[in-house]
Amino acid sequence: MEMEQTIHPPQIQQNRKEKNRIFPQGEHDWLIFKTNVATPDQKDQLKHIIENETDIPLWTIDMEDVDNVLRVKETARFDEEHLISLFSQSNIRLEPMTW
């Protein structure tokens, strides 16, 4: 499994109003997205955007998962809609995962 950082969030509460969010204890939420990131070059592009254009402190990409799942810790400046818009400019598709 290919992951940038290993994240071990505290207890998680699911099933709140927002379908794409899981709520660890803490200041902000974790956002979970299905992506089209499937190659090392796309992963590098994703990493570059996160590190240079956002203030996201923690994130992972699971390229072994069929959905190439991206998990990011939401910040005050970057919520779900902002991230979808930002990555779409680089042809990286983010689709909120719902359950």
C-alpha atoms as a printed R data frame, in Angstrom:
   type eleno elety resid chain resno       x      y       z
1  ATOM     1    CA   MET     A     1   0.000  0.000   0.000
2  ATOM     2    CA   GLU     A     2   1.441  3.327  -1.043
3  ATOM     3    CA   MET     A     3   0.919  6.098   1.519
4  ATOM     4    CA   GLU     A     4   2.584  9.455   2.043
5  ATOM     5    CA   GLN     A     5   1.988  9.615   5.756
6  ATOM     6    CA   THR     A     6   0.528  7.170   8.194
7  ATOM     7    CA   ILE     A     7  -2.375  8.638  10.082
8  ATOM     8    CA   HIS     A     8  -3.858  7.157  13.186
9  ATOM     9    CA   PRO     A     9  -6.814  9.394  13.997
10 ATOM    10    CA   PRO     A    10  -8.420  9.259  17.423
11 ATOM    11    CA   GLN     A    11 -11.796  7.668  17.882
12 ATOM    12    CA   ILE     A    12 -14.011  8.208  14.866
13 ATOM    13    CA   GLN     A    13 -17.688  9.012  14.945
14 ATOM    14    CA   GLN     A    14 -19.544  8.333  11.712
15 ATOM    15    CA   ASN     A    15 -22.916  9.180  10.309
16 ATOM    16    CA   ARG     A    16 -23.252 12.888  10.803
17 ATOM    17    CA   LYS     A    17 -25.077 15.182   8.405
18 ATOM    18    CA   GLU     A    18 -22.184 15.528   5.970
19 ATOM    19    CA   LYS     A    19 -21.859 12.267   4.061
20 ATOM    20    CA   ASN     A    20 -18.178 12.681   3.162
21 ATOM    21    CA   ARG     A    21 -16.879 13.362   6.613
22 ATOM    22    CA   ILE     A    22 -15.682 11.281   9.450
23 ATOM    23    CA   PHE     A    23 -15.226 13.119  12.688
24 ATOM    24    CA   PRO     A    24 -12.141 12.399  14.731
25 ATOM    25    CA   GLN     A    25 -11.798 14.267  17.962
26 ATOM    26    CA   GLY     A    26 -10.108 17.514  17.135
27 ATOM    27    CA   GLU     A    27 -10.486 20.799  15.433
28 ATOM    28    CA   HIS     A    28 -11.237 19.721  11.848
29 ATOM    29    CA   ASP     A    29 -12.703 16.837   9.894
30 ATOM    30    CA   TRP     A    30 -11.175 14.166   7.680
31 ATOM    31    CA   LEU     A    31 -12.321 14.300   4.063
32 ATOM    32    CA   ILE     A    32 -12.373 11.105   1.994
33 ATOM    33    CA   PHE     A    33 -12.301 11.149  -1.819
34 ATOM    34    CA   LYS     A    34 -12.298  8.675  -4.669
35 ATOM    35    CA   THR     A    35  -9.653  9.889  -7.163
36 ATOM    36    CA   ASN     A    36  -8.263  9.224 -10.616
37 ATOM    37    CA   VAL     A    37  -4.680  9.251  -9.255
38 ATOM    38    CA   ALA     A    38  -3.246  5.999 -10.594
39 ATOM    39    CA   THR     A    39   0.388  6.636 -11.544
40 ATOM    40    CA   PRO     A    40   3.490  7.779  -9.669
41 ATOM    41    CA   ASP     A    41   3.525 10.978 -11.764
42 ATOM    42    CA   GLN     A    42  -0.054 11.782 -10.749
43 ATOM    43    CA   LYS     A    43   0.820 11.063  -7.128
44 ATOM    44    CA   ASP     A    44   3.786 13.453  -7.372
45 ATOM    45    CA   GLN     A    45   1.516 16.105  -8.878
46 ATOM    46    CA   LEU     A    46  -0.994 15.601  -6.055
47 ATOM    47    CA   LYS     A    47   1.777 15.875  -3.477
48 ATOM    48    CA   HIS     A    48   3.123 19.050  -5.096
49 ATOM    49    CA   ILE     A    49  -0.305 20.706  -5.003
50 ATOM    50    CA   ILE     A    50  -0.954 19.714  -1.387
51 ATOM    51    CA   GLU     A    51   2.455 20.868  -0.194
52 ATOM    52    CA   ASN     A    52   2.633 24.106  -2.193
53 ATOM    53    CA   GLU     A    53  -0.941 25.312  -2.564
54 ATOM    54    CA   THR     A    54  -2.712 24.205   0.607
55 ATOM    55    CA   ASP     A    55  -2.235 24.197   4.347
56 ATOM    56    CA   ILE     A    56  -3.290 20.551   4.697
57 ATOM    57    CA   PRO     A    57  -1.199 19.086   7.530
58 ATOM    58    CA   LEU     A    58  -1.972 15.379   7.028
59 ATOM    59    CA   TRP     A    59  -2.985 13.311   4.040
60 ATOM    60    CA   THR     A    60  -2.731  9.825   2.520
61 ATOM    61    CA   ILE     A    61  -3.323  8.317  -0.896
62 ATOM    62    CA   ASP     A    62  -4.057  4.605  -1.175
63 ATOM    63    CA   MET     A    63  -3.202  3.650  -4.745
64 ATOM    64    CA   GLU     A    64  -3.773 -0.040  -4.055
65 ATOM    65    CA   ASP     A    65  -7.440  0.618  -3.364
66 ATOM    66    CA   VAL     A    66  -9.690  0.292  -6.410
67 ATOM    67    CA   ASP     A    67 -10.894  3.877  -5.773
68 ATOM    68    CA   ASN     A    68  -7.391  5.353  -5.229
69 ATOM    69    CA   VAL     A    69  -8.646  6.847  -1.979
70 ATOM    70    CA   LEU     A    70  -7.334 10.229  -0.830
71 ATOM    71    CA   ARG     A    71  -7.784 11.175   2.809
72 ATOM    72    CA   VAL     A    72  -7.051 14.722   3.888
73 ATOM    73    CA   LYS     A    73  -7.413 16.575   7.142
74 ATOM    74    CA   GLU     A    74  -9.699 19.504   6.408
75 ATOM    75    CA   THR     A    75  -8.441 22.942   7.345
76 ATOM    76    CA   ALA     A    76 -10.180 26.257   7.894
77 ATOM    77    CA   ARG     A    77  -9.026 27.426   4.450
78 ATOM    78    CA   PHE     A    78  -9.635 24.268   2.411
79 ATOM    79    CA   ASP     A    79 -12.912 22.427   2.604
80 ATOM    80    CA   GLU     A    80 -14.329 19.806   0.253
81 ATOM    81    CA   GLU     A    81 -15.480 22.204  -2.480
82 ATOM    82    CA   HIS     A    82 -12.206 24.145  -2.534
83 ATOM    83    CA   LEU     A    83 -10.168 20.973  -2.887
84 ATOM    84    CA   ILE     A    84 -12.302 19.598  -5.719
85 ATOM    85    CA   SER     A    85 -11.922 22.884  -7.583
86 ATOM    86    CA   LEU     A    86  -8.179 23.188  -6.911
87 ATOM    87    CA   PHE     A    87  -7.324 19.672  -8.074
88 ATOM    88    CA   SER     A    88  -9.623 19.782 -11.095
89 ATOM    89    CA   GLN     A    89  -7.394 22.530 -12.539
90 ATOM    90    CA   SER     A    90  -4.663 19.864 -12.778
91 ATOM    91    CA   ASN     A    91  -6.974 17.145 -14.144
92 ATOM    92    CA   ILE     A    92  -7.066 15.363 -10.808
93 ATOM    93    CA   ARG     A    93 -10.628 14.296 -10.155
94 ATOM    94    CA   LEU     A    94 -11.855 14.127  -6.568
95 ATOM    95    CA   GLU     A    95 -15.207 12.550  -5.878
96 ATOM    96    CA   PRO     A    96 -16.521 12.657  -2.313
97 ATOM    97    CA   MET     A    97 -17.053  9.164  -0.981
98 ATOM    98    CA   THR     A    98 -20.370  8.558   0.687
99 ATOM    99    CA   TRP     A    99 -21.708  5.695   2.757
